[in-house]
Amino acid sequence: MDFDRLPELGHVLSVDQFDRPFLDKICDVTQEIRELRDKPDGKRLLKEQFADRTAMLYFTQPSSRTYTSFAVACQELGVSIVDVRDPHTSSEVKEESLLDSIRTFSSYVDVLIMRSPVEGLARDAAAYLDATPRPRPIVNAGNAKDEHPTQALLDIYTMRRSFKDRGGVDGKTVAFVGDLARSRVVRSLAKLMYHYYDMQLLLVSPPEFRMKPDILAHLDQHRVRYEETADFNGAVRQADVVYMTRVQDEHDAADGTRSPRSFPEFHFTQEHLGILRPEAIVMHPGPRRDELDPATDDDPRSKYWRQMRNGKHLREAVIACILATLQRKRNERRR
């Protein structure tokens, strides 16, 4: 594996910055890293790549899977990590602005990986740092209800790998199920669908959690076929991918609403395995509640545990591309 030839990558802020060649390449890099790790000296070689680099994990919104997968991804590349998980432990309690805090952190690290309840913070931080003498790449690890680009990338990788003998992602029917209005994961993944040929989306939700108009407008603009429906069983029968999501009630305070914890008519159970197509898959970004029955876990079509593991592999590829790009730029400045 030639780390000097990894695709160029700076900030990772939105899926809007990705095109089909990049999506294909980042999936290829992810697979190459997995295969390298399985070789006798693979783990050592990976750990030597970026042993002089440091990443900041700025996670001021609750996270387990995303935080841990980024942390382990960094460690497997030899990247040191420092973190802030509680803003009360930083100078923000002294009324330092968020952007000043981020600029301070950027003085000590090579890349900042951010999850925040503040909408647009990653984008604003990237623009702010780009205007300073010492810019640093920002990775959006999930901002409010906005986007979650690395989750969308790992979902694409999971789909491509699951359908490697059926033409990959192209030509598939994807059923997004649940709180489509507030799931940043669904928003990001839905926006990527136009890069693939002959896709059809089934948007399955209660009326109050329909997909937001901006995403529907994006699908219309790019001529992605979609259908909004409450017929969950019909969608399960038709779909190649059943993508389950939970009710995002952590956003209730900001919305001034109080959501039901779940909608039983949109729960995926063992009974649904009987109507799910033999070659279809079930995905879920986690964490799950009762919208996805644990009794379905052992079915070979249930890919959500593999999907979770893929998070570490994909994020390792993203970090490697960012740090390789930084190294190339530094080498060019020295010439």
C-alpha positions in Angstrom: 0.0 0.0 0.0 1.5 3.3 -1.1 0.5 6.0 1.4 2.1 8.7 -0.8 -0.5 8.1 -3.4 -3.6 8.4 -1.2 -6.3 10.7 -2.5 -6.1 14.3 -1.4 -8.4 15.2 1.5 -8.5 18.3 3.7 -11.6 19.3 5.7 -14.4 16.7 5.9 -17.5 18.9 6.4 -20.3 17.7 4.2 -21.1 14.9 1.8 -21.6 17.7 -0.8 -17.8 17.7 -1.2 -17.6 14.1 -2.4 -18.0 12.9 -6.0 -18.3 9.3 -7.3 -14.5 8.9 -8.0 -13.8 9.9 -4.4 -16.4 7.6 -3.0 -15.0 4.7 -4.9 -11.4 5.6 -3.9 -12.1 6.0 -0.2 -13.8 2.6 -0.2 -10.8 1.1 -2.0 -8.4 2.7 0.6 -10.5 1.3 3.4 -10.2 -2.2 1.9 -6.5 -1.8 1.4 -6.0 -0.8 5.0 -8.0 -3.8 6.2 -5.9 -6.2 4.0 -2.6 -4.6 5.1 -3.6 -5.1 8.7 -4.1 -8.8 8.1 -0.5 -9.2 6.8 2.3 -10.4 9.2 3.8 -6.9 9.6 0.7 -5.0 8.7 -0.2 -3.6 12.1 3.4 -2.4 12.7 3.6 -0.8 9.2 0.3 1.0 9.8 1.4 2.3 13.2 4.6 3.7 11.8 2.9 5.8 9.1 1.9 8.8 11.2 3.6 8.3 14.5 4.6 11.9 14.8 1.0 13.2 14.3 -1.6 14.3 16.9 -5.4 14.5 16.6 -7.9 16.4 18.8 -11.2 14.7 19.5 -13.5 17.5 20.4 -16.7 15.7 21.3 -19.1 17.9 23.2 -22.2 15.9 22.3 -22.7 12.4 23.6 -21.1 9.7 21.5 -19.8 6.2 22.0 -19.5 4.5 18.5 -18.2 7.5 16.6 -15.8 8.6 19.4 -14.4 5.2 20.0 -14.0 4.3 16.3 -12.1 7.6 15.6 -9.9 7.1 18.7 -9.0 3.5 17.7 -8.5 4.5 14.1 -6.0 7.1 15.2 -4.2 4.7 17.5 -3.9 2.1 14.8 -2.2 4.6 12.5 0.2 5.6 15.3 -1.6 9.0 15.8 -1.6 10.4 19.3 -4.9 11.7 20.6 -6.0 14.4 23.0 -9.7 15.0 23.7 -12.3 17.4 25.1 -15.6 15.7 25.9 -17.0 18.2 28.4 -16.8 21.9 27.6 -16.9 22.6 31.3 -13.4 21.3 31.5 -12.2 23.9 28.9 -11.9 27.7 28.9 -15.4 27.9 27.5 -16.6 28.1 31.1 -14.6 31.4 31.3 -16.7 32.7 28.3 -14.0 32.0 25.7 -15.7 31.8 22.3 -15.9 28.4 20.7 -13.8 29.5 17.8 -11.1 30.8 20.0 -11.1 27.5 21.9 -10.8 25.7 18.6 -8.0 27.9 17.4 -6.2 27.2 20.6 -6.5 23.5 20.2 -5.3 23.8 16.6 -2.0 25.1 17.9 -1.2 21.7 19.4 -2.5 19.2 16.9 -2.5 18.3 13.2 -6.2 17.5 12.8 -9.4 18.3 14.7 -12.3 15.8 14.8 -15.4 17.5 16.1 -18.9 16.5 17.3 -21.0 19.3 18.6 -24.7 20.1 19.2 -24.0 23.5 17.6 -25.2 23.5 14.0 -22.6 24.5 11.5 -19.8 24.6 14.0 -17.4 22.4 12.0 -18.0 24.5 8.9 -17.5 27.8 10.8 -14.3 26.4 12.5 -12.9 25.4 9.1 -13.5 28.8 7.6 -12.0 30.5 10.7 -8.9 28.4 10.7 -8.4 28.7 7.0 -8.1 32.5 7.5 -5.3 32.1 10.1 -1.6 31.6 9.5 -1.9 28.0 10.8 -4.9 26.3 9.3 -5.7 22.8 10.3 -8.1 20.2 8.8 -11.5 19.8 10.5 -13.5 16.6 10.4 -17.2 16.9 11.1 -18.1 13.9 13.3 -21.7 15.0 13.5 -23.1 18.5 14.0 -26.6 18.9 15.5 -29.3 17.7 13.0 -27.1 18.8 10.1 -24.8 16.1 8.7 -22.6 13.2 9.6 -20.4 12.7 6.6 -18.1 9.9 7.8 -21.2 7.9 8.8 -22.5 8.2 5.3 -19.1 7.1 3.9 -19.0 4.0 6.1 -22.6 3.2 5.1 -21.6 3.4 1.4 -18.6 1.1 2.2 -20.9 -1.3 4.0 -23.4 -1.4 1.1 -20.7 -1.8 -1.5 -19.1 -4.6 0.4 -22.4 -6.3 1.0 -23.4 -6.2 -2.7 -19.9 -6.8 -4.1 -21.3 -9.8 -6.1 -24.5 -7.8 -7.2 -23.0 -4.7 -8.8 -22.2 -2.7 -5.7 -24.5 0.2 -4.6 -25.8 0.9 -8.1 -29.4 0.0 -8.9 -30.5 -0.6 -5.4 -33.7 0.3 -3.6 -33.0 1.8 -0.1 -35.8 2.1 2.5 -35.0 4.7 5.1 -37.2 4.1 8.1 -38.0 6.2 11.2 -37.2 9.8 12.2 -36.1 11.0 8.8 -36.7 14.7 9.7 -33.9 14.8 12.3 -31.5 12.0 11.5 -28.3 13.6 10.3 -27.2 10.2 9.2 -30.1 9.7 6.9 -29.8 13.2 5.5 -26.1 12.7 4.6 -26.6 9.2 3.1 -29.7 10.3 1.1 -27.7 13.2 -0.4 -25.1 10.7 -1.7 -27.5 8.5 -3.6 -27.5 10.6 -6.8 -23.9 9.5 -7.4 -25.2 5.9 -8.1 -27.1 4.7 -11.1 -30.8 3.8 -11.0 -31.4 4.3 -7.3 -34.8 4.3 -5.7 -35.5 5.6 -2.1 -38.5 4.6 0.0 -38.9 7.2 2.8 -40.8 5.4 5.5 -41.9 7.5 8.5 -44.7 8.8 10.6 -46.1 12.0 9.2 -44.4 14.2 11.8 -41.0 12.8 11.0 -41.1 13.1 7.2 -37.9 13.9 5.3 -37.2 17.7 5.4 -38.0 19.7 2.2 -34.3 20.5 1.6 -33.4 16.9 1.1 -36.4 16.2 -1.1 -35.4 19.2 -3.2 -31.9 17.8 -3.5 -33.3 14.4 -4.6 -35.6 16.2 -7.1 -32.7 18.3 -8.5 -30.6 15.2 -9.1 -33.5 13.1 -10.4 -33.3 10.5 -7.7 -36.5 8.5 -7.6 -38.2 8.4 -4.2 -41.5 7.6 -2.6 -42.8 8.8 0.8 -44.9 6.1 2.4 -46.2 4.8 5.7 -46.4 1.2 4.4 -43.5 -0.3 6.3 -44.2 -3.9 5.4 -44.5 -3.0 1.7 -41.1 -1.2 1.9 -39.4 -4.2 3.5 -40.7 -6.5 0.8 -39.3 -4.2 -1.9 -36.0 -3.0 -0.5 -32.5 -4.1 -1.1 -31.5 -2.1 2.0 -33.7 -1.5 5.0 -32.0 1.4 6.9 -33.5 1.7 10.4 -33.2 4.7 12.6 -34.4 5.6 16.1 -36.5 8.6 17.2 -34.0 11.5 17.7 -35.6 12.8 20.8 -32.4 14.4 22.1 -33.4 17.3 19.8 -36.8 17.8 21.5 -35.6 20.6 23.7 -34.3 22.6 20.8 -37.4 21.9 18.8 -39.8 22.7 21.6 -41.4 19.3 21.1 -41.9 16.1 23.0 -41.6 13.0 20.8 -42.9 9.5 21.5 -39.9 7.2 22.1 -40.9 4.9 19.3 -43.6 3.9 16.8 -44.3 0.2 17.0 -45.8 0.1 13.5 -42.3 1.0 12.2 -40.4 -1.7 14.3 -38.3 -4.3 12.5 -38.9 -7.7 14.1 -38.3 -11.4 13.4 -41.6 -11.5 11.4 -40.1 -9.0 9.0 -37.2 -11.4 8.2 -39.9 -13.6 6.6 -40.8 -10.9 4.1 -37.3 -9.5 3.6 -35.8 -10.4 0.3 -33.1 -13.2 0.5 -30.4 -10.9 -0.9 -31.4 -7.8 1.0 -29.6 -6.3 4.1 -30.7 -4.5 7.2 -28.6 -1.5 8.5 -28.8 0.7 11.6 -26.3 3.5 12.6 -26.8 2.9 16.3 -27.7 3.3 19.0 -30.8 1.3 18.7 -33.9 1.1 20.9 -36.9 -1.1 20.3 -37.2 -0.1 16.6 -34.9 -3.0 15.8 -35.5 -6.4 17.6 -32.2 -8.0 18.9 -33.7 -11.3 17.9 -32.9 -10.4 14.3 -29.1 -10.0 15.0 -28.0 -13.5 14.0 -29.7 -13.4 10.5 -27.0 -13.1 7.9 -28.8 -10.2 6.3 -28.5 -8.1 9.4 -25.4 -6.0 8.7 -25.5 -3.4 11.5 -22.8 -5.0 13.6 -20.5 -5.2 10.6 -21.6 -1.6 9.7 -20.4 -0.5 13.2 -17.1 -2.3 12.8 -16.6 -0.7 9.4 -16.7 2.7 11.1 -13.2 2.2 12.4 -11.9 1.0 9.1 -13.4 3.8 7.1 -12.4 6.5 9.5 -8.9 5.1 9.5 -8.8 5.6 5.7 -10.2 9.2 6.1 -7.5 10.1 8.7 -4.8 8.5 6.6 -5.8 10.5 3.5 -5.9 13.8 5.5 -2.5 13.3 7.1 -0.9 12.1 3.9 -2.2 15.2 2.2 -0.7 17.4 5.0 2.6 15.6 4.6 2.7 16.2 0.9 1.9 19.9 1.3 4.7 20.2 3.9 7.2 18.5 1.7 6.3 20.9 -1.2 6.9 23.9 1.1 10.4 22.6 1.9 11.5 22.4 -1.7 
